[in-house]
């Protein structure tokens, strides 16, 4: 019986490792752009970009800048 369990355990370990190797984050946005229209100088503007991680790994966001 134990000779059957060892290869089975090794197979599940290998499958777990292979699945982890292909894991990657994937970001998706509801809207990629937003037009504020005509704006007067000094007006405070705010907009929230809603996004989600559709991937299978942790999404890390670094160095966010405005354009």
Secondary structure, DSSP 8 states (H G I E B T S, - for coil): -HHHHHHHHHHHHHHHHHHHHT----EEES-S-----S--TT--------EEE-SSS----------
